[in-house]
Amino acid sequence: MSQAARIHGKRVSQGAYRSFVPAPLPPALDWSPRLVGVLSEADRLIGRLAGEGGRLPNPHVLMRPFVRREAVLSSKIEGTQATLGELLAAEAGAAVDRSPEDLREVGNYVAALEHGISLLKKLPLSVRLIRELHRKLMEGVRGQHAKPGVFRKTQNWIGRPGSTLATATFIPPPPGEVEPCLAALEKFLHESSLPPLITLALGHYQFEAIHPFLDGNGRVGRLLITLFLIDRKILPTPLLYLSAFFEASRRDYYEGLRRVSEQGAWEGWLEYFLQGIARMSEDALDRATRINDLLAAWRNKFAGGSTNAPLRVIDLLAANPFLTITGAADELKLAFTTVQRALERLEKGDIVRRVSGAKRGRVFCAQALLDILEEPPHLSP
């Protein structure tokens, strides 16, 4: 097949510039032995994550800091500077030295993902769900172009800061093509007979090529990856996220998308995406297992005491390594002094340390847990 025949879509002249309209999925694929091998490895490792991750004693508790880690990394790709520690500390009630706008943008990502998971109980992956995700994501954020839940009515473009339509590196479809392209994408996701991870990789490219909103497209596209894995029951809980992989290999990510649009280089894109699934499945299972082992060791250390308050506080740390005495007392329905004594015992046991605050507003952190969550991703095979 010639290179020209493989280009995935058409260029539409708009006067001084030409926009790109992707062809409906699926494309013709070259099932090389290498691609089949990468798919097999990704299937095996995400299956292992689903099995072993689901058997951890507390996968639903572990989900909470993992979701927030993804929110921070996905927002970082778009330039938001909030760290995971800052987000978790703020959620625990601590004062942090970060702009409220940055924290709101990251918090909106968490809210959008949780909203999307809830919507999947009554809605399929659909154009309607995409609009709902965007509405939650962009609610109350800075900037004049958010338009929560509204598909764009003007032409957008992708390029370096300060670029224009004349200097853009990629110009998505004209506004009138957005909804037809999304309808075709929805149809493909519902009807595809390809292996699910291939369907996901193709769908992610297609959504990014359509770029249906004025802002927030990258984050919505990454949210859809997680929701697809949940919707197809590939994972029981959202433990796998690709933002860390995309951020660590940012140049390869954008180059892979560009080469599909310009050269129809699907196999390279699919191999890259599937390698991300494989590496991040390993990374998530390793991270979750180490967190669980650490929590188990802490529980053993305080088992059999005169009160179970330290054990109950440790359970709270699994959801957020930061806490305040007041917040923990409210959550556990215990007296302030009971939680205070429990935290003093945990502090003496080197499980938590005070990080800020006066006596009644003290903030404690289980640094060993936070270190595991904040580690860079393990990307080597």
GUTI-474152 format. One record per residue: x, y, z of N, C-alpha, C, O in turn; residue in one letter. Coordinates in pm, whole numbers, plus 32768, in hexadecimal, padded with zeros to 4 digits. Layout:
residues N
XYZXYZXYZXYZA/...
END
This chain:
residues 381
80547F8980008000800080008058807C800080B88082804DM/803980DF7FAC808C81577FA5807681AD8021801181A48065S/80DA8202803A80CF825B80AE805682B580A1800F82CC8103Q/803D82EA802A7FCA834380177F4882FC80377EED83378072A/7F3F827C80107EC3823280297EAE821880BE7E3E81FF80E9A/7F1A821E810B7F1081FF81997EED827981EF7ECD82688265R/7EF382F181B87ED6836782087E48835D823C7DEA834681F0I/7E39836F82C07DBA835683027D6183D183017D5084128368H/7D2983F3828D7CCE846482887CE684BB820E7D26849181AEG/7CB1853582167CBE859181A47CDA861D81D67CB486428246K/7D1C866B81827D3486F781A07CC5874A81607CA7873980EAR/7C8987A381AE7C1B87F6817E7C4B888781787C7388C081DDV/7C4588C181027C74894B80F17C1389AC81347B9A89A8811ES/7C4C8A0581877BFD8A6D81CA7C368AF681A87C478B4B8200Q/7C538B0C812B7C8E8B8C81037D238B8B81197D6D8B4C80CDG/7D4F8BD081807DDE8BDF819A7E1B8B6581DE7E958B5D81EAA/7DCB8B0982097DFF8A92824D7DAC8A1882267D408A2381ECY/7DE189A282487D998925822E7D8A88D782B07DEC88BF82F7R/7D1088B082CF7CF8886083477CF587CC83217CE687A882ADS/7D04877783887D0D86E783727C9086A283AA7C6D86B6841EF/7C4F865383567BDA860683807BFE8572837D7C12853B8311V/7C08853183F27C2E84A483F27BC3844C83B57B4B846583C4P/7BEE83E5836F7B8F838483357B52833183A57B8E83238410A/7ADB82FA838F7A9E82A383F67AF7822A84137B3D81F883BBP/7AF381FD848E7B3B818484B67AE9810984927A6F81128485L/7B2A809484827BB9807A84947C06808884117BCB807E83A6P/7C8980A0841A7CDD809E83A27D06800F83827CF07FB483D1P/7D417FFC830E7D807F7B82EE7E017F71833E7E527FCE833DA/7E147F0283837E8A7EF183D87EE57E8483A37EB87E20836AL/7F667E9983B57FCB7E3483947FEC7DE9841580347E1C846BD/7FB67D6F84227FC97D22849E80517CDC849A805B7C638487W/80B97D2C84AE81417CF784AE81577CA3852B81117CB5858FS/81B77C46852781D67BF7859F81F87C50861681D77C2F8688P/82397CC185FD825D7D1C866B81DF7D5586AC81D47D5A8727R/817F7D82865981047DBB869080B67D5286DF80837D6E874BL/80AE7CD986A980677C6D86EF80AB7C50877580687C3987D9V/81307C528776817A7C3887F281647CA3885B81527C8588D1G/81647D23882F814E7D91888E80C07D8B88C580AB7DA4893CV/805F7D6A88707FD47D5C889E7FC87CEB89037F847CFA8969L/800A7C7C88E880057C098943803D7C2E89CC80047C098A32S/80AD7C7889CD80E87C9F8A4D808D7CFF8A98807C7CF38B12E/80527D5F8A507FF87DBF8A927F7F7D788ACC7F567D958B3CA/7F457D1A8A807ED37CCC8AB17EF87C7F8B307EAC7C7C8B91D/7F6D7C408B2D7F987BEE8B9D7FAB7C418C1B7F807C1A8C88R/7FEC7CB58C0C800D7D058C827F947D4F8CBA7F887D5E8D33L/7F3A7D7E8C627EC37DBF8C997E677D578CD77E1E7D748D36I/7E697CDC8CA17E1E7C708CDF7E547C4E8D697E087C328DC5G/7ED87C508D767F167C368DF97EF27CA58E5C7ED67C898ED1R/7EF27D228E2D7ECA7D908E847E387D808EB07E187D968F25L/7DE37D5A8E547D557D478E767D457CD98EDD7CF77CE78F3CA/7D8E7C698ECB7D807BF88F267DBE7C128FAE7D7B7C099015G/7E3F7C328FAE7E857C44902D7E5D7CC690727E537CCB90ECE/7E477D2F90237E1B7DAD905F7D927DA0909F7D7A7DD9910AG/7D397D55905F7CB47D4190977CB57CEE91157C587CF59165G/7D1E7C9D91287D267C4891A07D6B7C8D92167D6F7C569284R/7DA17D0491FE7DD97D4F92707D6A7D6892D57CF67D7992AFL/7D8B7D6B93567D237D7B93BB7CD27DFC93AE7C5E7E0193D9P/7D0C7E6393737CC67EE493707CD17F2B92E97CF97FA092E7N/7CB17EEB92797CC37F2E91F87C717FAC91EB7C9B800C91A9P/7BF97FAF92287BA48026921A7BDA809B926D7BC6810E9249H/7C1E807D92DD7C5E80E6932B7CD8811B92E07CEE819392D7V/7D2780BD92AB7DA080E492617D7D813991E67DCD818B91BAL/7D04812491B07CDC816D91397CE2820491507D01824F90F3M/7CC4823091C87CB882C091E17D3C830B91C87D3C836B917BR/7DAC82E492067E28832D91E77E57831691577E99836D911EP/7E3882A2911C7E5F828990917E1582E890337E50831D8FD4F/7D9582FE904D7D47835C8FFC7D8383E890057D8D842F8FA1V/7DAB840F907E7DE38494908F7E6E84A0904F7E92850A901CR/7EB9843490537F3B8435900E7F26844B8F787F6E84998F3AR/7EC584068F3F7EA784178EB17E7A84A68E947EA284E18E30E/7E2784DE8EEC7DF685678ED77E6985CB8ED27E6A86258E7EA/7EC985BA8F2B7F3D86138F2F7F9086048EB07FB886688E73V/7FAB85888E87800285718E137FBD859C8D927FFD85D58D39L/7F3B85808D867EF385A98D0E7EED86418D037EFA86788C96S/7ED986848D747ED387168D747F5D87538D5B7F6987BE8D20S/7FC6870D8D8A804E873E8D74806E87468CDF80B387A28CB3K/803D86E58C92805586E68C01801F87688BC4805587998B61I/7FB4879E8C007F7788188BCC7FB088968C0D7F8189048BF1E/801588868C65805788FB8C9D8031891D8D2C8067897D8D63G/7FD588D28D697FB188ED8DF4802188BC8E4F8057884F8E39T/8043890C8EB580BC88F18F0380A588AB8F89810588888FCCQ/802888968FB2800E88599035804C87CE903D804C87838FDBA/808387AD90B380BF872990C8805B86CE910F7FF686FD9144T/8078864D910E802085EE9152801C860C91E77FB186099224L/808F862792228094864892B1803D86C092D27FF786C09336G/80428727927D7FF0879F92957F5B8780928C7F0D87AF92DEE/7F35873292277EA8870F92197E7686BE928F7E0C86DB92C7L/7EC2865792B77E99860393277E97865293AA7E3C864193FBL/7EFA86A993BE7EFE86FA94387E868759943C7E47876994A5A/7E67879893CC7DF587F493C77D7287AA93E37D1B87DD9429A/7D65873193AC7CEB86E393C47CE086BC94577C7186AB948BE/7D5186AC949B7D50868A95297D34870495817D2086F695FAA/7D32877B95457D1487F395927D8C884995B17D8188A895FEG/7DFE882995777E77887895927E7E88F095347E4888ED94C5A/7EC1895995617EDB89CC950C7F5589AC94B67FBB898094EAA/7F4B89C394327FBC89A793D97FDC8A2393877F858A75936AV/80598A2E9362808A8AA29318807C8A88928280E08A7A923BD/80018A8292557FE58A6991C87F678AB791A37F0D8AC491F5R/7F608AEA91297EED8B3C91037E6D8AE891087E6C8A7490E0S/7E008B2591387D808ADD913B7D558AAD90B07D138A4690A3P/7D7D8AF990487D568AD38FC07D968A4E8F977D5489F98F5CE/7E188A3E8FB77E5B89C08F977E1A894C8FE17E0288E28FA7D/7DFE896090627DC088F590B07D3488D6907D7D0A8863907DL/7CEA893E90527C638928901F7C6888D68F9D7C16887D8F89R/7CC788F58F467CD088AC8EC87CED88188EE07CB387C18E9FE/7D4987FC8F3E7D6787718F5E7CF0872F8FA37CCF86BD8F86V/7CB187788FFF7C3B874290437BCA87258FE27B8186C48FF3G/7BBC87788F7B7B5587608F157B6E86DF8EC97B10869A8EA2N/7BED86BF8EB57C0D86418E6F7BDD85CB8EC27BA3856C8E8DY/7BF685D08F447BC885668F9E7B2F855D8F977AF884F08F8AV/7AEC85D08FA07A5985D28F9D7A25859B8F1879C185528F16A/7A6785BD8EAA7A3A858E8E267A4984F78E1A79F084B48DE5A/7AB884C08E4C7ACC84308E457A6483E78E9B7A2883858E6FL/7A5184168F1479EF83D68F6C796283E28F32791383848F3BE/794384558EF578C284698EB478B384098E3E784983CF8E29H/791F83FA8DF0791A839F8D7D7902830F8DA778B482C98D67G/794682E28E10793382598E4078A282448E6C786681DB8E52I/786A82A88EB077DE82A08EDA7780829C8E62771F82518E62S/779D82EE8DFB774782F38D847746826F8D3876E2824C8CFAL/77B682258D3D77BD81A68CF4775681408D24773A80DF8CDFL/771E81568D9B76B780FB8DCD7634810C8D8175DF80B38D81K/762581808D3F75A881988CF675BB81C78C66755A81CD8C1AK/763781E88C41765382178BB976C681C88B7C772381A38BC4L/76C181AB8AFA773881728ABA779F81DF8AA0778182568AAFP/781781B78A787877821A8A467839825A89CB781C82168969L/782582DB89D077D4831D896977F883B08960784283E689B3S/77C283F188F877D5848188E9779B84CA896177D5852B8991V/7729849A899176EA84DA8A06774784D18A80775685338ACAR/7784845D8A9577DE844D8B06785984A78AF6788A84DF8B59L/788B84B58A7D78FF850C8A6378DF859C8A8B793185E08AC8I/786785CA8A67784086538A8C783786618B23785F86C88B5BR/780385FC8B6677F786008BF8788186068C3B789586508C9BE/78DF85B78C06796785BC8C3C79A186478C2F79DC867C8C8DL/799186828BBA79CA87078BA27988876F8BFB79CA87CA8C2DH/790587618C1078BE87C18C6678F887BE8CF3791088288D2ER/790D87468D297945873A8DB079D5876C8DB579FE87AE8E15K/7A20874D8D4E7AAE87708D4A7AC488068D477B2088388D88L/7A71884E8CFC7A8A88DC8CE37A3689398D387A3D89B38D28M/79E689048D93799089558DE779E289B28E417A3489848E91E/79CC8A348E327A0A8A948E8E7A9F8AA78E7D7AE08ADD8ED8G/7ADA8A7D8E0C7B6A8A8F8DFB7B878B158DB97B2E8B568D82V/7C068B3D8DC07C2E8BBF8D8A7C298BBB8CF17C258B518CB3R/7C2A8C318CB87C2E8C3A8C267BA48C568BED7B3E8C388C2BG/7BA28C8F8B777B248CB68B377AF18C508AD27A878C638A98Q/7B3D8BE48ABD7B1B8B8A8A4F7AF28AFF8A7F7AEF8AA18A2FH/7AD38AF08B007AB68A6B8B347A378A318AF77A3889BE8AC9A/79C88A7F8AF679488A518ABE792789C48AED792289698A9AK/791089AE8B6E78FD89278BA1788E88DA8B5A781C89078B52P/78B288658B267850880C8AE6782288368A5D77C287FD8A29G/7862889A8A21783588CF899F789F88B38935791388D78945V/7875887388C878D1885D885978F088E28816789C893C8812F/796788EE87E37995896E87AD794689968731791C894386E0R/79338A18872478F08A5286B079508AA1865979298ADB85F4K/79CF8AA286817A368AE686337AAB8A86861D7AB48A1D865DT/7B028AAB85C17B758A5685A37BDF8A6386107C018AD28639Q/7C1289F2863E7C8389F4869A7CFE89BD86537CF5899385E0N/7D6F89BE86977DEA898B865C7E4A896386CA7E398988873EW/7EB0891686A47F1688E887017F9D891B86D07FBD89128659I/7FEA8950872B806E8982870480B789B8877D808789AF87EDG/812B89EE8765817B8A2987D181328AA2880B80DE8ADD87C7R/81518AC8888881148B4088C181278BB9886581958BD38835P/80BA8C00884E80C08C7487F780A98C57876480A68CB38712G/80978BD7874280828BB586B57FF68BE086887F9D8BF786DAS/7FE58BEB86077F668C1085C97F3D8BA285687F858B408556T/7ECA8BB3852A7E9F8B5384C47F078B4784557F188ADC841AL/7F4B8BB3843A7FAF8BB283CE802C8B6483F580738B30839EA/80488B5B847780C48B1984A380A98A9B84F581068A61852ET/802C8A7084FD800789FC854F8048897C851B8061896D84A4A/8064892085788099889D85508029883D852A804087DD84E0T/7FAF8855855C7F3D87FF853A7EBD885085487EA9889685ABF/7E66884584E47DE5888A84E77D77882084DD7D6887E18474I/7D29880B85497CC087A5854A7C4D87C884EC7C51882E84A8P/7BE6877284E77B78878884887B32880E849D7B348845850BP/7AF3884384347AA188BB84437A3088A084A67A0A882D84BAP/79F9890984E4798F88F48548791A889F851778E4884F8563P/78F388B0849B788288658466789A87D0845B783B8782844DG/791987A68460793A87188455794886D484DD7953865A84E5E/794987248549796686EB85CD7901868285F6792686128617V/788086A585F3781B86468623780E85CC85C97800855D85FDE/781285D985447813855F84F1788B8504850E787E848A8511P/790185408524797884EF8543796684A785C9798B843385D6C/792F84EC862C791A84AE86AF78B0844086A878BD83D986EBL/78488455865877E183ED8648781F8370860A77FF83008633A/7878838385A878BC8310856A791882CA85CE7923825085CEA/795A8319862579B082DF868C795D828E86F07984821F8715L/78EC82C4871A7894827A8776786781F687387866818F877BE/784281FA86B978178181867378888119866F787180A28686K/790081478653797380EB8650798980AB86D7799D803286DFF/798880FA874379A080C487C97939805987ED79597FF88831L/78BE806B87C17854800B87E1785A7F8E878A78367F2287B7H/78887F9C870D787D7F2F86AE79017EEA868E79017E848649E/79717F1E86BD79F37EE686997A007E5586C379DE7E308734S/7A317E0286687A4C7D7686877AE27D5E869A7B0F7CEC86A9S/7B2F7DCA869A7BBF7DC086B07BDB7DA387447B847DB98797L/7C527D7287667C757D6287F47C5F7DE5883F7C7F7E50880AP/7C287DE088B97C047E5B89007C757EC1890C7C5D7F3988FDP/7CF07E9389277D5C7EF489387D807F3888B47DAC7FAB88B3L/7D6D7EF288447D817F3187C07D127F9887A97D2D8007877BI/7C967F7287C87C267FCF87BC7C40804D880D7C2680BB87DET/7C74803D88877C9180AE88DE7CFD810788A27CF0818288A1L/7D6880CB88717DD6811A88377DA8816987BD7DCB81DD87ACA/7D59812887677D24816C86F17CC681DE871B7CCC824C86E4L/7C6F81C1877C7C0F822587A97C53829D87E97C24830E87D9G/7CC2828688327D0782F688717D42835288077D3583CD8810H/7D81831887A27DB5836D87357D4283BE86F87D4E843786E5Y/7CD3837A86DA7C6683BB86937C2C843086E27C10849A86A9Q/7C1C841E87647BE6848B87B57C45850387B27C1A857587A4F/7CC784E887C07D28855687C07D2C859B87387D4186148730E/7D19854F86CD7D19858C86477C9D85E486327CA4864A85EFA/7C2C85BC866B7BB0860A865E7BB9868A86B17B8C86F48685I/7BF4868187287C0886F687807B878748878A7B8387BB875EH/7B1D870E87C57A98874A87B87A7D87C4880F7A19880887FBP/7AD487DF88717ABC885188CB7B2688BC88B77B9088A2887FF/7B09893488E37B6A899F88DA7BDD898C893C7C4C89BA8925L/7BC2894689AC7C29892B8A0F7C0588AA8A577B9088838A5BD/7C6988678A8E7C4F87EE8ADC7C4D876C8A8E7C2D87048AC6G/7C6E87708A0D7C6786F689BB7CC4868889EC7C9D861489F3N/7D4186AD8A0E7DA086488A3A7D7286018AB77D7C85878AC2G/7D3F864F8B187D1186138B957C9785BB8B807C8D854F8BBAR/7C3885E88B2D7BC385948B117BEE85138ACB7BBA84A78AE9V/7C4C851E8A6E7C7D84A68A297CBC84438A897CAA83CA8A7AG/7D0584748AEC7D4384198B4E7CDB83E08BAF7CE8836D8BDAR/7C76842E8BD17C0883FA8C227BC283878BDB7B9E83248C1AL/7BB083958B597B6A832D8B0D7BB682A98B0B7B79823F8B01L/7C3B82AE8B147C8982328B1A7C6081E28B957C42816A8B8CI/7C5F82248C097C3B81E08C857BAB81AD8C807B8F813D8CA9T/7B5082008C4D7AC381D88C4A7AAC81648BEA7A57810F8C04L/7AF6815F8B7C7AEA80ED8B207B11806C8B667ACC80078B59F/7B7F806E8BB17BAE7FF58BF67B497FC68C5E7B3A7F4D8C73L/7B0580248CA07A9E80018D017A227FCD8CB879E97F678CDEI/79F880168C50797E7FF38C0679887F688BC979267F1C8BC8D/79FF7F458B947A117EC28B567A347E568BBC7A4E7DE38B98R/7A357E7C8C3C7A537E1E8CA87ADE7DDF8C997AF67D6D8CC3K/7B387E2A8C5B7BC47E008C527C067E108CDB7C5C7DC18D02I/7BDD7E788D237C0B7E8E8DAD7B937E9D8E087B307EDC8DE1L/7B997E658E827B297E748EDF7B257EFC8F237AB97F2D8F46P/7B987F398F377BA17FBE8F727C08800D8F237C617FD28EE5T/7BFE80918F247C5A80E38ED27CE480EF8F107D0781578F4AP/7D3480858F047DBD80878F377E2480AC8ECC7E9580CE8EEDL/7DFD80A58E4C7E5D80BC8DDF7E4581438D9E7DD481658D7AL/7EB081908D8F7EA982118D4C7F2382238CF37F9181F58D14Y/7F0F82678C827F7D82778C227FBC83028C24801E83198BDCL/7F88835E8C737FC083E68C71805483E88C9780A284348C5DS/807B83948CF8810883918D1F815E83638CAB81CC83978C97A/812E83028C5E817782D08BEA817E833C8B7D81E883538B43F/810D837D8B62810C83E68AFC8166845A8B2381AB84938ACFF/8166847E8BA481BA84ED8BD2824E84C98BC9829F851C8BA0E/8270844D8BEE82FD84238BEC833184128B5E83AA841B8B47A/82D783FB8AFE830183E78A7282B584498A188286842589ACS/82AB84C48A46825685278A0682748538897182198540891FR/82F5853E894E8319855188C282E884DC886C82B484F087FFR/82FA8462889F82CC83EC8855823483EB884681FF83C187DFD/81EE841A88AE815B841E88AA812C8478883980DD844E87E4Y/815B84F48838812D855187D1815F852B87468119854086E3Y/81D784F48740820B84C886BF81B884548689819E844D8611E/818F83F986E2813C838886B680B883B6867E808C83848616G/8076841486C17FF8844B868F800D849186097FBE847F85ACL/807784E186008091852B858480A884CD850F807784E584A1R/80F3846285258115840784B7809B83B88487809683918412R/803A83A284DD7FBE836484AD7F7883C4844D7F4F839C83E0V/7F69844284757F2384A484227F6984BC839D7F2984CA8336S/7FEE84C083A1803984E783288062847182D38070847F825AE/807583FA831180AB838882C78058830982D5807982A38297Q/7FEE830D83257FA28292833F7FF4822B838A7FE281B38376G/804F825983E180AC81FD8426806981C084A1809181D98512A/8004816F84877FB5813584F4800480D185497FF780CE85C3W/805680818508809B8017855380F8805185BD80FE801F862DE/814080BC8599819880FC85FA81498135866F8172812986E3G/80D881748650808281AB86BB804D813C8715804F81498790W/801D80D086D87FE6806287278050802387808035800487F4L/80C88011874B81337FD7879D815480328812816580038883E/815C80B387F9817981138864810C810D88D0812B81038947Y/808F811288A7801F81158906801A809489588006809789D1F/802D8022891580287FA1895A809E7F9089B980907F548A24L/81127FC5899481847FC389F1816380158A6D818C7FF18ADCQ/811A80838A5B80EE80D18ACD809280818B2880A080868BA2G/803580378AEF7FDB7FE28B3D802D7F7C8B8D80157F678C04I/808D7F3C8B4A80DD7ED48B8C81307F0E8BFE812E7EDA8C6DA/81797F7B8BE181D27FB38C4781827FEB8CBE81A97FD78D31R/8116802F8CA280CA806B8D10807A80048D5D805A801A8DD2M/80587F928D2080197F248D6A807C7EED8DCF80597ED68E43S/80F97ED68DA481617EA88E0081787F0D8E7081817EEA8EE5E/81807F8B8E49819B7FF68EA9812B7FFE8F118146800A8F88D/80AE7FF98EE3803C80058F3F80367F908FA0801B7FA39017A/804F7F188F6F80497EA38FC780BA7EA8902E80A57E8B90A3L/81317ECD900081A27ED8905D81877F4290C981A07F2B913FD/81537FB5909E8137802390FA80CA7FFA915F80D9801091D7R/805D7FBE912C7FEE7F959183801A7F2A91E67FF27F2C925BA/806C7ECC91B6809A7E60920E80F37E96927D80E57E6E92F1T/814E7EF2925A81A77F2A92C0815A7F7E932781797F7C939ER/80F77FC792F880A380149356805A7FB593B480557FCB942DI/80217F4B937A7FD67EEC93CC80307EA6943280097E9394A5N/80A97E80940881077E3F9464812E7E9E94D6813A7E749549D/81427F1D94B481677F7F951980F67F909580810E7F9395F8L/807A7F9B954E80087FAA95A87FF97F2E96017FDB7F399678L/800F7EB895C780047E3B9616806D7E39968580507E0F96F5A/80E77E64966681517E6796CC812E7EC8973C81477EAC97B1A/80F57F3B971980CC7F9B977F805C7F6397D6805B7F759850W/7FFD7F2097967F8F7EE697E57FC47E7C98467F9A7E7698B9R/801F7E2A981780597DC3986F80A07E0198E6809C7DCC9955N/80DF7E7198CE812C7EB5993780D17EE399AA80FB7EE89A1DK/80537F0599867FF87F3B99ED7F847EDD9A0C7F277F039A54F/7F887E6299D87F1E7E0199F67F287DD59A887F957DCF9AC1A/7EB57DB89AC47EB47D859B4D7EC67DED9BB77ED97DCB9C2CG/7EBF7E6E9B937ECC7ED79BF87E4C7EE99C477DE87EA49C2FG/7E4F7F439CA57DDB7F5A9CFB7D6A7FA39CB37CF87FA39CE1S/7D8A7FE19C437D2580269BF37D41800C9B5F7DB47FFA9B37T/7CD6800B9B117CEB7FF79A807CF3807C9A357CF7807E99BAN/7CF780EB9A7F7CFC816F9A3D7D74817D99DF7D6381B19970A/7DEF81519A057E5E815C99A67E45810E99257E6B813B98B9P/7E06809999307DE9804998B87D858092985E7D92809097E3L/7D2480D198997CC08119984B7CFE819498077CD981B69797R/7D5A81D5984A7DA08246980D7DF7821697987DFE82599731V/7E3981A497A77E89816B973A7E31815196C07E5A8169964FI/7DB6812096D87D5B810A96677D3C818C961F7D2D818D95A4D/7D3381FB96687D1D827D96267D9582A595D27D8582DF9567L/7E0D828696017E8682AA95B77E8D826495307ECD829694D3L/7E4C81F095257E4A81A994A47E0581FC94397E2881F493C3A/7DA3824D94627D5982A094027D9D832793EC7D9183619380A/7DE5835994527E2C83D894457E9A83DC94AD7E7D83D99525N/7F1983E294847F8883E194E57F8A845B95417FD0845B95A6P/7F3C84C295207F32853895767EB1853395C77E4A85069595F/7EB7856096447E3C857296917E5285D397027EC285EC972DL/7DE4860A97327DE4865E97A97D9A861498177D4C85B897FBT/7DB1863B98937D6D85F999037CD6860F98F77C8785B29907I/7CB0868B98DA7C2186AA98D07BE0865B985E7B748622986FT/7C23865997EA7BEB861197777BDE857C97937B7885409772G/7C45854197D07C4084B297F07BD5849498577B90842F984EA/7BC784EB98BB7B6184D799237AD584DB98E67A80848A9909A/7ABF8539988B7A3C854198487A2284C697F479B4848E97F6D/7A87849B97A97A788428974F7A5F83A8979D7A0E83559774E/7AA58397980C7A9D831A98587A33831D98C67A1A82B99908L/79F4839498D9799183A4994479CF838499CD7994833E9A1FK/7A4883B899E37A8F83A59A607AAA842D9AA07AA584949A5DL/7AC5842C9B1F7AE584A99B667B6C84DF9B367BC684939B12A/7B7885649B377BF485A69B0E7C6B856D9B5C7CD3854E9B21F/7C5D855F9BDF7CCD85319C317CF284A09C127D67847B9C1BT/7C8F844D9BEC7CAC83C29BC87D0383BC9B4C7D6483719B46T/7CDF840C9AE87D2D840F9A6C7DB5844E9A867E1A84229A4EV/7DB884B49AD97E3884F49AFA7E99848F9B377F0E848A9B10Q/7E69843E9B967EBF83DA9BD57EEB83709B6F7F5D83439B71R/7E8E83499B157EB082E69AAE7F1E831B9A537F7C82D29A32A/7F1383999A2C7F7983D499D47FFE83E59A1C806783D899DEL/7FF984029A9D8076840B9AE980BD83849AEB8137837E9AE3E/806F83169AF580AA82909AF180E382739A668150823B9A59R/809A82999A0080CB82839977814682D7995B819F82AD9911L/814C834D999581C183A49984823B836699C782A88366998FE/822983309A40829782EE9A8582C482709A3B833882489A43K/8267823099F3828881B999A582BF81D9991B82CF817E98C9G/82DC8259990083158286987F82BA8268980882EA824F9799D/8238826B981E81D9825697B181AA82DD9779819D82EC96FFI/8192833E97D1816D83C497A481CC842997E28210840C9844V/81CE849F97A78218850E97E281C5858D97D1817585989775R/81D985EB982B8192866A982081D486BE97B2824E86C997AAR/817F86F7975F81B6874996F3818F87DC96FF81D0883196C3V/812687FC974D81018888975F8093889497C68055883197EES/807B891097F08005892D983E801B893B98D280788902990CG/7FC2898A99117FBE899799A27F7A891A99DA7F5688C0998FA/7F6A89179A5E7F40889B9AA07EC088629A657EBD87EB9A43K/7E5688B29A577DD7887C9A277DD38871998E7D7D882E9957R/7E3088B3994B7E2F88AE98B97EA58862987F7EC68872980AG/7EE5880F98D27F5B87C798A37F3B8770982A7ED287309822R/7F99876E97CC7F8E871597587FFA86AB9765806E86CA977FV/7FD3862E9753803085BD9759803A857E96CF7FDB85829680F/80AD854396B380C2850296318109847D9644816C8474968EC/80D784169602811D839695FB8179839D9582815383779513A/81F183CE9596824C83EF9529826F837494D5827F837F945BQ/827C8300951382A0828794C882368265945F8257823993F1A/81B6827B9481814A82659420815182CB93B0814682A9933AL/8163834993D6816983B3937081DE839D931281D283B7929AL/824F836D934682C4835492F082A582EE928482CE82FE9211D/825C828392A98239821D924581DF825991DA81F1823E9163I/817E82AA9203812082E691A48165834A9148813F835790D3L/81CA8390917B820A83FB912D828283CC90DB82BB8419908FE/82A9834E90EC831A831A909C8300832C9006828E83208FDAE/836883498FB8835783478F27832C82BC8EF98348825A8F3EP/82EA82B18E8782BD822E8E58833281D48E32839B82038E08P/831E81518E42838280EE8E1A836080C38D8B830180778D76H/83AC80F18D2A838880DD8C9D83DC80718C5983BE804C8BE7L/8444803F8C9984987FDA8C5784507F538C5684137F2E8CB9S/84587F098BE484177E868BDE84557E258C3E842A7DB28C46P/
END
